Amino acid sequence: MRRYLAAAAVLAGWITLAGWWTFGFRAFTTDSAALAAAGPLPRPASPLTFIDAAGDTTTLARYQGRYLLLTFMYLHCPGVCQLVTERLRQARGDLADAVPDRLLFLSVSLDPERDDSAALAEHWRALGSGAGWVVGRLARPLDPRQAADLGRLGVWVSRNPSGRIDHSASTFLLDPAGNVVEVFRPEVPAGALVAAVRRRLS
């Protein structure tokens, strides 16, 4: 009986941790709804406008001609952003031979009011992200048009009064023509992501 109670306590702990990582499991379940609403793959990526770490305004179209692994985050994120960023760091190391000539990584902050270009550049230097990993922030605070563009991509985002931003934790693979061809949920391990990208590059 004691053994079963211990196992139940461990399971409860894991469920609690998963709930915290995923903002009450919404980062997974709401992801599914947003991806379904965006439509089947492949699909054109929306014309997302953002500001890069140099302070220049640009769009996703600038990076056409190479594969692009796109994810969304923000520096004050208390949970899933760090998990996804670490997975991408592992993947970038394993795909180093393709970066940056055939593959780029792009992380866009959903919190442009707090994550200015200098803060983002410093954070990415501290992570040791290396060449071929572009970082930026939305070109303006989230508004209906921006939310609609993100929705067409398959991204949901919601900001609560505390300042925390709940958002999609998926990583999007865009082909050289700018189409979303694969979506990797946050639970997909780095090795599986690398294998999928390798198949596309071959």
C-alpha positions in Angstrom: 0.0 0.0 0.0 2.8 2.4 0.9 4.4 1.7 -2.5 1.2 2.6 -4.3 0.9 5.8 -2.3 4.5 6.8 -3.2 3.8 6.1 -6.9 0.6 8.2 -6.7 2.6 11.0 -5.1 5.2 10.9 -7.9 2.5 10.9 -10.6 0.8 13.9 -8.9 4.1 15.7 -8.8 4.7 15.2 -12.5 1.1 16.3 -13.4 1.6 19.4 -11.3 5.0 20.2 -13.0 3.5 19.6 -16.5 0.6 21.9 -15.6 3.0 24.6 -14.5 5.2 24.2 -17.6 2.2 24.5 -19.9 0.3 27.2 -18.2 -2.4 24.8 -16.9 -2.1 22.6 -20.0 -3.3 25.4 -22.3 0.1 25.7 -24.1 -0.6 22.2 -25.5 -4.4 22.0 -25.9 -4.8 25.6 -27.3 -1.9 24.9 -29.6 -3.9 22.1 -31.2 -6.9 24.4 -31.8 -4.8 27.2 -33.3 -3.0 24.8 -35.6 -6.3 23.2 -36.7 -7.8 26.7 -37.4 -4.8 27.7 -39.5 -5.4 24.8 -42.0 -3.6 21.9 -43.4 0.1 21.8 -44.3 1.8 23.0 -46.4 0.4 26.5 -46.1 1.9 29.9 -46.8 3.3 31.7 -43.8 1.6 35.0 -42.8 3.5 38.2 -43.6 4.8 38.6 -40.1 6.7 41.9 -39.4 9.3 42.1 -36.6 12.3 44.0 -35.5 15.6 42.2 -35.4 18.4 42.5 -32.8 20.0 45.3 -34.8 16.8 47.3 -34.6 15.9 46.9 -38.3 12.2 46.2 -39.2 11.9 43.1 -41.4 9.6 40.3 -42.4 9.7 36.6 -42.8 10.0 37.1 -46.6 13.6 38.3 -46.0 14.7 34.8 -45.1 13.2 33.0 -48.1 15.7 30.8 -50.0 16.6 28.8 -46.9 14.7 26.6 -44.4 13.7 28.4 -41.3 12.9 27.1 -37.8 10.6 29.7 -36.3 9.5 29.9 -32.7 7.9 32.5 -30.4 9.0 33.4 -26.9 9.6 36.3 -24.5 12.4 36.9 -22.0 10.2 37.0 -18.9 8.5 33.7 -19.8 8.3 31.6 -16.6 8.3 28.1 -18.2 7.9 26.7 -21.6 10.1 29.2 -23.5 13.2 28.0 -21.7 12.3 24.4 -22.5 11.8 25.1 -26.2 14.9 27.3 -26.5 17.1 24.6 -24.9 15.7 22.0 -27.4 16.5 24.4 -30.3 20.0 24.9 -29.0 20.5 21.1 -29.1 19.1 21.0 -32.6 21.2 23.8 -33.8 24.3 22.0 -32.6 23.3 18.9 -34.4 22.5 20.8 -37.6 25.5 23.1 -37.5 26.7 21.9 -41.0 23.5 23.3 -42.6 23.5 26.6 -40.7 23.4 29.4 -42.0 23.7 28.5 -45.7 20.6 26.2 -45.9 18.9 26.7 -42.5 18.2 29.5 -40.1 16.7 29.7 -36.6 14.4 32.6 -35.8 13.0 33.3 -32.3 10.5 36.2 -32.1 9.5 37.8 -28.8 5.8 38.4 -28.3 6.6 41.1 -25.7 8.1 44.1 -27.7 7.4 46.5 -24.9 9.8 44.8 -22.5 12.1 42.9 -24.8 14.0 45.6 -26.7 16.7 44.8 -29.2 19.6 45.3 -26.8 18.0 42.9 -24.2 17.3 40.3 -26.8 20.8 40.5 -28.3 22.4 40.2 -24.9 20.3 37.3 -23.9 21.2 35.4 -27.1 24.9 36.1 -26.6 24.6 34.7 -23.1 23.0 31.6 -24.5 25.8 31.1 -27.0 23.3 30.7 -29.8 25.9 31.2 -32.5 25.6 32.2 -36.2 22.5 31.5 -38.0 20.1 32.1 -35.1 18.2 35.4 -35.6 16.3 36.9 -32.7 13.7 39.7 -32.8 10.5 41.1 -31.4 7.1 41.9 -32.8 7.2 45.3 -34.6 4.5 46.7 -32.3 2.5 45.6 -29.3 0.0 43.0 -30.0 -3.1 44.3 -31.8 -5.9 42.7 -33.7 -4.1 42.7 -37.0 -1.0 41.3 -35.5 -3.0 38.6 -33.7 -4.7 37.7 -37.0 -1.4 37.3 -38.8 -0.1 35.1 -36.0 -3.4 33.1 -36.1 -3.0 32.4 -39.8 0.4 31.0 -39.0 -1.1 28.8 -36.3 0.0 30.8 -33.3 -2.3 31.8 -30.4 -1.3 34.4 -27.8 -3.0 36.0 -24.8 -1.7 38.5 -22.3 -3.1 38.5 -18.8 -3.2 41.5 -16.3 -0.1 40.3 -14.5 2.0 40.8 -17.7 2.4 37.0 -18.3 1.9 36.1 -22.0 0.4 32.7 -22.6 1.3 31.6 -26.2 1.9 28.8 -28.6 5.0 26.7 -27.8 5.2 25.1 -31.2 8.2 25.4 -33.6 7.4 26.0 -37.3 9.5 24.8 -40.2 9.3 27.0 -43.2 10.6 25.9 -46.6 12.7 28.1 -48.9 9.5 29.3 -50.6 8.1 30.6 -47.2 5.5 27.8 -46.7 5.0 26.2 -43.3 5.7 22.5 -44.0 6.1 21.0 -40.5 5.1 21.9 -37.0 6.9 20.6 -33.9 5.1 20.5 -30.6 7.1 21.4 -27.5 7.2 17.8 -26.3 9.0 16.6 -29.5 12.6 15.8 -28.5 15.5 17.5 -30.2 16.6 14.3 -32.0 13.2 13.9 -33.7 13.2 17.5 -34.8 16.7 17.2 -36.2 15.8 14.0 -38.1 12.7 15.7 -39.6 14.8 18.7 -40.8 17.5 16.4 -42.2 14.9 14.7 -44.3 13.9 18.1 -45.7 17.5 19.1 -46.4 18.4 15.9 -48.2 
